[in-house]
Amino acid sequence: MRPRQRVWARRAAALGLCLAVVTGCSGGSAPSGGGDAAPPGRAAPPQPASRAAISALPADGAQDVLPDGPVRVTAAQGRLVSVRLADAKGTEVAGTISQDGASWTPDGPLPLGTAYTLDAVAEDEQGQKAAQHSAFSTVARAHTFVAFFTPEDGSTVGVGMPVSLRFSRPITDRAAVERAVAVTAEPAVEVAAHWFGNQRLDFRPKAYWAAGTKVSVALRLKDVQGAPGEFGTQSKDIRFTIGRAQVSTADLDAHTLTVRQGAGGKAVRVLKVSGGDPKHTTYRGVLVVSEKYKVTRMNSQTVGMGDEYDIKDVPHAMRLTNSGTFIHGNYWADPGVFGTANTSHGCIGLADAKGGASKDSPAGWLFEHTIPGDVIEVKASAGDYVPPSNGLNGWNLPWEQWRAGSALEH
């Protein structure tokens, strides 16, 4: 209580005591003297009403309020001195009163399906207080979405591995979702976001990660509205480590794969390969290994090539695109094609033994020395360049074009 109010309270108490004594002694008779005197027993003058006027959103009794409101308290002809927004358990929501005391807003979105009480107090220039109480509830959980993330938490990956999020539902408020994801690195490096359509969000630095970098991803999607009636459910931290640097070069005109390691790109081995034939050229550009299979089935029907092939046990296969480009072992072709001719349907093949057990074959050796996130830069005189959205291949976009794909850059 302010000093002015404490003085007023003491005087009011003393006046009330005096009136009580007078009334008790006189029995209610009029006092002697002039008729202008106030009759005994009259109450003390009421405290003047505060001029401060409080307004609050949402309205009292509102239901199905969205997590991001609007939730706001304002004061006219006075200043807010306290605002308390709390759920039924008494847990208070953090909020901030503006510097001029004219408004208050919560510091973030509110949880779904929660009932709240709002109590605000404002004070006018004379120190008189006004209060307002209201109650409302947020919308119950309707449809939800999650983000499926690459790479896995705790993994060690190659220098080309981006952070890739695939959302279970289309996102229309891409800015809100992007703000709810933070990607940081140690040592620090600028990391930028890029949307591929409305269900995929990738993050990467300008150049390949440095070996040994620690990357952290903070997903704070819980209760974030990604589209009307669609709310996120995740609050999760993901951490992964960049391993040794391995960036290889596939020269399909020379039919070689040069495996390079370390910051200086030292060549550690040159392997003979066979790329896509003239009718099925291999994609050119930067291709990142996303998955590894010791043995897998490859069926031409799954990539729109009809009945051209169906190989049930392709060894040492490593995925380079979502559309079906792999670098893999090949035991069925004439060994003489490796290093001399391009004969595949678009994949990069290396000599191998059947079964995927060999570690000594060219394909087996490469498989053992490759981790997801390793880079293969494919060069050739013919062939299309890989679309950046086909696999983890966003490195094929120039940096400024990559940054322009962020919802927060507009």
C-alpha positions in Angstrom: 0.0 0.0 0.0 1.3 3.5 -0.9 2.0 6.0 2.0 -1.0 8.2 1.0 -3.3 5.2 1.4 -1.9 4.2 4.8 -2.4 7.8 6.1 -6.0 7.8 4.8 -6.6 4.4 6.4 -5.4 5.6 9.8 -7.5 8.8 9.7 -10.6 6.8 8.6 -10.1 4.3 11.5 -9.7 7.2 14.0 -12.8 8.9 12.7 -14.8 5.7 12.9 -13.8 5.2 16.5 -14.7 8.8 17.4 -18.1 8.4 15.8 -18.8 5.2 17.6 -18.0 6.8 21.0 -20.2 9.8 20.3 -23.1 7.7 19.2 -22.8 5.5 22.2 -22.9 8.5 24.6 -25.6 10.5 23.0 -28.0 7.8 22.3 -28.6 9.3 18.9 -29.7 12.7 20.0 -28.8 15.8 17.9 -25.7 17.6 19.1 -26.0 21.0 20.7 -25.1 24.0 18.7 -25.6 24.9 15.0 -27.9 22.8 12.8 -25.1 22.6 10.1 -23.2 20.0 12.0 -23.3 16.4 10.6 -25.6 14.2 12.5 -23.9 11.6 14.7 -23.4 8.2 13.3 -22.9 9.3 9.6 -20.3 7.1 7.8 -17.0 8.5 6.7 -16.9 9.9 3.1 -16.3 7.1 0.6 -12.9 6.6 -1.1 -13.0 8.2 -4.6 -13.2 5.7 -7.4 -10.1 5.0 -9.5 -10.0 6.7 -12.9 -7.9 3.8 -14.3 -9.8 1.7 -16.8 -8.7 -1.9 -17.5 -9.6 -3.8 -20.7 -8.7 -7.5 -21.3 -8.8 -9.9 -24.2 -10.2 -12.4 -24.6 -13.6 -11.5 -23.1 -14.7 -13.0 -19.8 -16.0 -16.5 -20.4 -14.4 -17.0 -23.8 -13.7 -20.5 -25.0 -11.6 -22.1 -27.7 -9.1 -19.3 -27.5 -6.1 -20.0 -29.8 -2.7 -20.5 -28.1 -1.4 -17.3 -29.6 -4.5 -15.3 -28.5 -5.0 -12.6 -28.7 -4.4 -12.4 -25.0 -3.8 -8.8 -23.9 -4.5 -6.5 -21.0 -4.5 -2.7 -21.4 -4.9 0.2 -19.1 -6.3 3.7 -19.9 -5.9 6.8 -17.6 -3.5 4.8 -15.4 -0.8 2.1 -15.3 -0.9 -1.6 -14.9 0.8 -2.6 -11.6 0.2 -6.3 -11.7 -1.2 -9.0 -14.0 -1.7 -12.6 -13.0 -2.7 -15.2 -15.6 -2.9 -18.7 -14.0 -4.3 -22.1 -14.7 -6.5 -24.1 -12.4 -3.5 -25.5 -10.6 -2.2 -22.0 -9.8 0.6 -22.2 -12.3 1.3 -18.7 -13.6 2.0 -17.8 -17.1 5.0 -15.5 -17.6 4.2 -12.2 -19.2 5.5 -8.7 -19.6 4.1 -5.3 -18.7 5.2 -2.6 -21.2 7.6 0.1 -20.0 4.8 2.7 -19.9 2.5 0.4 -18.0 -0.2 0.6 -20.7 -0.3 -3.1 -21.7 0.6 -6.6 -20.8 1.0 -9.7 -23.0 2.1 -13.3 -22.2 5.7 -14.2 -23.2 4.7 -17.0 -25.5 1.8 -19.1 -26.7 -0.5 -20.8 -24.2 -1.0 -24.5 -23.8 -4.0 -26.1 -25.4 -7.1 -27.2 -23.6 -6.4 -25.2 -20.4 -8.7 -23.0 -18.3 -7.3 -19.7 -17.1 -8.1 -16.9 -14.7 -6.9 -13.4 -15.3 -6.5 -10.8 -12.6 -5.2 -7.3 -13.4 -4.7 -4.3 -11.2 -4.1 -0.7 -12.4 -3.4 2.5 -10.6 -4.4 6.0 -11.6 -2.5 9.3 -11.0 -3.9 9.6 -7.5 -2.7 6.2 -6.5 -6.2 4.7 -6.5 -6.4 1.2 -7.7 -8.8 -0.6 -10.1 -9.0 -4.3 -10.6 -10.5 -6.7 -13.1 -11.1 -10.4 -13.0 -12.0 -12.7 -16.0 -11.7 -16.3 -17.1 -11.3 -18.1 -20.4 -10.1 -21.4 -21.8 -7.9 -22.3 -24.8 -9.0 -24.5 -27.6 -8.8 -28.2 -27.0 -6.3 -30.2 -29.0 -7.6 -30.9 -32.5 -5.3 -32.2 -35.2 -1.6 -32.4 -34.4 1.6 -32.6 -36.4 5.1 -33.9 -35.6 8.5 -33.5 -37.3 10.5 -36.5 -38.4 14.1 -35.5 -38.2 17.4 -36.5 -39.9 20.0 -37.3 -38.6 19.2 -39.3 -35.5 19.9 -38.1 -32.0 23.4 -39.0 -30.8 24.7 -40.0 -34.3 28.0 -39.3 -35.9 27.6 -38.1 -39.5 29.6 -36.8 -42.4 30.3 -33.1 -43.2 27.5 -32.9 -45.8 24.6 -33.9 -43.4 22.0 -31.2 -43.2 19.3 -31.0 -40.5 16.2 -32.2 -42.3 12.7 -32.0 -40.8 9.7 -33.7 -42.5 6.3 -32.7 -41.1 3.4 -35.1 -40.8 0.9 -32.5 -42.0 1.2 -29.5 -44.5 2.4 -26.3 -42.8 0.8 -23.0 -43.8 2.3 -20.8 -41.1 5.9 -21.6 -42.0 7.3 -18.6 -40.1 5.7 -19.8 -36.8 7.1 -23.3 -37.2 10.5 -22.1 -38.3 10.8 -19.8 -35.3 10.1 -22.9 -33.1 13.3 -24.6 -34.4 16.8 -23.6 -33.4 20.0 -25.2 -34.9 23.3 -24.2 -33.3 26.8 -25.4 -33.7 30.0 -25.6 -31.7 32.3 -24.1 -32.9 29.7 -21.5 -34.0 28.8 -21.1 -37.6 25.9 -19.4 -39.3 23.1 -21.9 -40.1 20.2 -21.0 -42.3 16.8 -22.6 -43.0 15.2 -23.4 -46.3 11.7 -24.8 -47.0 11.1 -27.4 -49.7 7.4 -27.1 -50.2 5.1 -27.1 -47.1 6.2 -30.3 -45.4 10.0 -30.1 -45.3 12.4 -27.7 -43.6 16.2 -28.1 -43.9 19.0 -26.3 -42.2 22.7 -26.1 -43.2 25.7 -23.8 -43.1 27.2 -22.0 -46.1 29.9 -24.6 -46.6 30.3 -28.2 -45.4 30.5 -28.6 -41.6 34.0 -28.7 -40.1 35.0 -32.1 -38.8 34.3 -32.5 -35.1 31.5 -29.9 -35.0 28.8 -30.5 -32.3 25.4 -29.6 -33.7 22.3 -29.1 -31.5 18.7 -28.9 -32.7 16.0 -27.6 -30.3 12.5 -28.5 -31.5 10.0 -26.4 -29.6 6.9 -27.3 -31.7 4.6 -28.1 -28.8 1.3 -26.1 -29.2 2.7 -24.2 -32.2 -0.1 -23.7 -34.7 1.4 -24.8 -38.1 -1.9 -24.5 -39.9 -5.5 -23.7 -38.9 -6.5 -26.2 -36.2 -3.1 -28.1 -36.5 -0.8 -27.9 -33.5 2.7 -29.3 -32.9 3.3 -31.8 -30.1 7.1 -32.0 -29.8 9.5 -30.4 -27.3 12.7 -32.2 -28.0 16.5 -31.7 -28.2 18.6 -33.5 -30.8 22.4 -33.6 -30.8 24.8 -35.1 -33.3 28.5 -34.9 -34.1 30.3 -34.3 -37.4 32.9 -37.0 -37.9 36.0 -37.0 -40.0 35.8 -35.2 -43.3 35.2 -37.3 -46.4 34.3 -35.7 -49.7 34.8 -37.9 -52.7 34.8 -37.1 -56.4 33.1 -39.3 -59.0 34.3 -38.5 -62.5 32.0 -40.5 -64.7 33.9 -39.5 -67.9 37.0 -41.1 -66.4 35.0 -43.8 -64.6 36.7 -43.3 -61.3 35.8 -42.4 -57.7 38.5 -40.6 -55.8 37.9 -40.9 -52.0 39.3 -37.9 -50.2 39.6 -37.4 -46.4 40.7 -34.6 -44.1 40.6 -30.8 -44.2 43.0 -30.8 -47.2 41.1 -33.4 -49.2 43.9 -35.9 -49.4 43.2 -38.8 -51.8 43.2 -42.1 -49.9 41.9 -44.4 -52.7 40.8 -44.3 -56.3 38.1 -46.8 -57.2 36.9 -47.9 -60.7 33.2 -47.3 -61.2 30.5 -47.5 -63.9 27.8 -44.8 -64.1 24.6 -44.4 -65.9 24.4 -45.2 -69.6 23.5 -42.5 -72.2 19.8 -43.2 -71.8 19.9 -43.2 -68.0 22.5 -40.7 -67.0 23.6 -40.3 -63.4 22.7 -37.1 -61.7 25.5 -34.5 -61.5 26.3 -32.3 -58.6 26.7 -32.7 -54.9 25.1 -35.9 -53.6 25.0 -36.8 -49.9 24.8 -40.4 -48.6 21.5 -40.6 -46.6 21.1 -44.4 -45.9 23.2 -47.6 -46.0 22.1 -51.2 -46.7 24.4 -54.2 -46.7 21.9 -55.9 -49.0 18.7 -54.4 -50.5 16.3 -55.1 -53.3 16.2 -52.8 -56.4 13.1 -53.0 -58.6 12.8 -50.8 -61.7 9.1 -50.6 -61.2 9.6 -48.5 -58.1 11.4 -45.8 -60.0 9.2 -45.7 -63.1 11.3 -47.9 -65.4 8.9 -50.8 -66.0 10.2 -54.3 -65.9 13.8 -53.5 -66.8 15.3 -55.1 -63.7 14.5 -56.6 -60.4 17.6 -57.5 -58.3 16.7 -58.9 -54.9 20.2 -58.8 -53.3 22.1 -55.7 -54.3 25.1 -55.5 -52.0 26.6 -52.5 -50.2 24.0 -50.0 -51.3 24.1 -46.4 -50.2 21.3 -44.0 -51.1 22.1 -40.7 -52.8 18.6 -39.5 -53.8 15.0 -40.2 -52.8 14.2 -41.1 -56.4 16.4 -44.1 -56.4 20.0 -43.1 -57.1 22.5 -45.3 -55.2 26.2 -46.0 -55.2 26.3 -49.8 -54.7 28.1 -53.1 -55.3 27.5 -55.0 -58.5 28.3 -58.7 -58.9 26.3 -59.4 -62.0 28.0 -57.2 -64.6 31.1 -58.0 -66.6 34.0 -56.8 -64.3 35.5 -55.2 -67.3 32.9 -52.4 -67.4 34.2 -50.9 -64.1 36.7 -48.1 -65.0 35.9 -48.3 -68.7 32.2 -47.8 -69.4 28.9 -46.4 -68.1 26.3 -49.1 -68.2 23.9 -48.7 -65.3 20.3 -47.3 -65.1 21.6 -44.2 -63.3 23.3 -45.6 -60.2 27.1 -45.6 -59.6 28.3 -49.2 -59.5 31.5 -50.8 -58.1 32.8 -54.4 -58.4 31.5 -56.6 -55.6 30.8 -60.1 -54.4 27.4 -61.5 -53.9 25.9 -61.4 -50.4 27.3 -58.1 -49.1 29.8 -59.8 -46.7 33.0 -58.8 -48.5 35.0 -56.0 -47.0 37.8 -56.4 -49.5 35.9 -55.7 -52.7 35.9 -52.1 -54.0 32.2 -51.7 -53.0 32.8 -53.4 -49.6 35.8 -51.2 -48.8 33.8 -48.0 -49.7 30.8 -49.2 -47.6 33.0 -49.8 -44.6 34.6 -46.3 -45.0 31.4 -44.3 -45.5 28.9 -42.9 -43.1 25.6 -41.1 -43.7 26.4 -37.5 -44.5 29.5 -38.2 -46.5 29.6 -36.3 -49.8 30.1 -37.5 -53.4 30.6 -34.8 -55.9 29.6 -36.2 -59.3 31.1 -34.8 -62.4 30.3 -35.7 -66.0 30.0 -34.2 -69.4 26.3 -35.2 -69.7 23.4 -35.6 -67.4 20.9 -33.6 -65.4 21.9 -31.8 -62.2 20.3 -33.3 -59.1 17.3 -31.2 -57.8 18.2 -29.9 -54.4 15.1 -31.4 -52.8 15.8 -34.9 -54.1 17.5 -36.4 -51.1 19.7 -34.4 -48.7 21.2 -32.4 -51.6 20.5 -28.8 -50.7 24.2 -28.0 -51.2 23.4 -27.6 -54.9 21.7 -24.3 -54.1 23.9 -21.2 -53.9 24.0 -19.7 -50.4 21.9 -16.6 -51.1 19.3 -18.7 -52.8 19.3 -21.1 -49.9 18.8 -18.3 -47.4 16.0 -16.9 -49.5 14.0 -20.1 -48.8 13.6 -19.2 -45.2 10.1 -18.0 -44.1 11.7 -15.5 -41.8 13.6 -13.7 -44.6 10.5 -12.1 -46.1 
